[in-house]
Amino acid sequence: MIDTSFIKRFRWLGLVLITTLLVLIFRLPAVAQTPRHYTELEFPPLPDISLPQYERYQLNNGMVVYLMEDHQLPLVKGNALIKTGSRLEPIEEVGLAETTGSLMRLGGTQQHSANEVNELLEQRAARVEVNIGTNSGNAGFNTLTEDLETVFNLFSEIVREPAFAPQPLTLIKTQQQGQIARRNDDPGDIASRELRKLIYGEESPYARTTEYETIDNISRDDVIAFHQKYVRPENIILGIVGDFDPNTLKPLIEETLGTWQPKTPDPEINIPSAEQKQSQGVFFVSQPQLNQSNVLLGHLGGKFDSPDYPALAVVNGLFNGFGGRLYNNLRSRQGLAYSVYGYWSAAYDHPGIFIAGGQTASQTTVQFITSLIEEIQRVQENPIESDELDYAKESIINSFVFKFENPSQTLSRLMTYEYFGYPQDFIFDYQEGVKATTVEDVQRVAQQYLKPENLVTLVVGNEAEINPPLSQLGQTVTPIDITIPGEAKR
């Protein structure tokens, strides 16, 4: 017969021994791991980036189509990139392009009223949006896969056959007038708007603003004429990405947009050029209610297709961010800025702007401007350290993966490159150019492209509290009147 009391004593003894052992283990002093410096941390190399598979073809009417399948979610997203823009509208009708885009969406179609369009989309949790910016127009849709046919038919109607109902036009123009009335509420918006006027010229299509008069000049006939002139199949690049069957989608595209023929002759589109209007000077916008200054310095820049753009991007990386020179020197060491930045901002088909600035206390405005210019000159006069170069390059290269986070983002990039006539591998050439940038390249492009002698300086602030005054900068201070024309009559 088995002695159960012996087994119980044995189990109890084992439990005591295990408990004692655990107590001894947990009472041992903790051994702290010596923290390592961030330069000693090692990370695996980033994976190579490649483009997802896609198909590009052209309809008989000239429309270019990109298709990129992505079956992770039952969603489809589309975008039509339209060769138009506010830079093509008459100067006496500034706001016409924006009005046209808004009314395409809000004014219904020739088959469906505005309310019917909204109800059909709301019932399917789908979306169609249209907008026309400075350089291009965009018409996009988002839908569940099961509703693709219905939503795409509506999308095609909105792009191809908008009704341009008069009542929504009145609402759109009223909203634009409200935006004009509020445009001086934010000092940052004032600074950005007025600097562009100083650099490009206030009548330049890259700087002009809508006014009450230009909105009043826009009629429904003007909107229809603008749409017929520019929104046409041969001026459109259509991209669709998501969970679709190409064997079903292609016939749908052909049925809805492939039969589209424009009603007017193909317009000759001349891209407006850009030159610097003010070569230098200090300009001031008085805002007595402020206790700080919004400061912007800038001059005419260049385009993305410059062979030196990768090196200029490295200069941007050198200036900006928490490890950048402007943040470290002006904000952290000198305590002159709430925010500070400096960018060579390029554009695709016309010169962009080099812009630097930030926000500073009224009393430190002059010191902030002087220090900002000194930092620009320091890059020109002295070679940067190799560790600064590595930091700037790695910041750009490591962020490169975020440019390809999803297929929609990649497709948008491909369409944009085709729209502006850039090669499809442009971004990869740019990446290699960043990797190849040297210390000598940084100093060379800084000397060649950054022009402190051509900087236009704009300050939005409280003149009574700016001490020393802006005249200490050694240039004539020119006031800028931002009174809104025609406001007194409203």
HELIX and SHEET records of a PDB file:
HELIX    1   1 THR A    4  ARG A   27  1                                  24    
HELIX    2   2 TYR A   38  GLU A   40  5                                   3    
HELIX    3   3 SER A   86  LEU A   88  5                                   3    
HELIX    4   4 ILE A   91  GLU A   93  5                                   3    
HELIX    5   5 LEU A   96  LEU A  106  1                                  11    
HELIX    6   6 ALA A  114  GLN A  123  1                                  10    
HELIX    7   7 THR A  145  ASP A  147  5                                   3    
HELIX    8   8 LEU A  148  ARG A  160  1                                  13    
HELIX    9   9 PRO A  166  ALA A  181  1                                  16    
HELIX   10  10 PRO A  187  TYR A  200  1                                  14    
HELIX   11  11 TYR A  212  ASP A  216  1                                   5    
HELIX   12  12 ARG A  220  TYR A  230  1                                  11    
HELIX   13  13 PRO A  233  ASN A  235  5                                   3    
HELIX   14  14 PRO A  246  ILE A  253  1                                   8    
HELIX   15  15 GLU A  254  GLY A  258  3                                   5    
HELIX   16  16 TYR A  309  PHE A  319  1                                  11    
HELIX   17  17 ARG A  325  LEU A  326  1                                   2    
HELIX   18  18 TYR A  327  ARG A  333  3                                   7    
HELIX   19  19 SER A  362  THR A  364  5                                   3    
HELIX   20  20 THR A  365  GLU A  381  1                                  17    
HELIX   21  21 SER A  386  ASN A  398  1                                  13    
HELIX   22  22 PHE A  400  PHE A  404  5                                   5    
HELIX   23  23 PRO A  407  PHE A  420  1                                  14    
HELIX   24  24 PHE A  426  ALA A  436  1                                  11    
HELIX   25  25 VAL A  439  TYR A  449  1                                  11    
HELIX   26  26 PRO A  452  ASN A  454  5                                   3    
HELIX   27  27 GLU A  463  GLU A  465  5                                   3    
HELIX   28  28 LEU A  470  LEU A  473  5                                   4    
HELIX   29  29 GLU A  487  LYS A  489  5                                   3    
SHEET    1   A 6 GLU A  55  GLN A  58  0                                        
SHEET    2   A 6 VAL A  64  GLU A  69 -1                                        
SHEET    3   A 6 ILE A 236  GLY A 242  1                                        
SHEET    4   A 6 LEU A  75  ILE A  82 -1                                        
SHEET    5   A 6 GLY A 137  LEU A 144 -1                                        
SHEET    6   A 6 ARG A 127  ILE A 132 -1                                        
SHEET    1   B 6 SER A 339  SER A 345  0                                        
SHEET    2   B 6 ILE A 353  ALA A 361 -1                                        
SHEET    3   B 6 GLN A 292  LEU A 300 -1                                        
SHEET    4   B 6 VAL A 456  GLY A 461 -1                                        
SHEET    5   B 6 GLY A 281  SER A 286  1                                        
SHEET    6   B 6 VAL A 477  PRO A 479  1                                        
END                                                                             
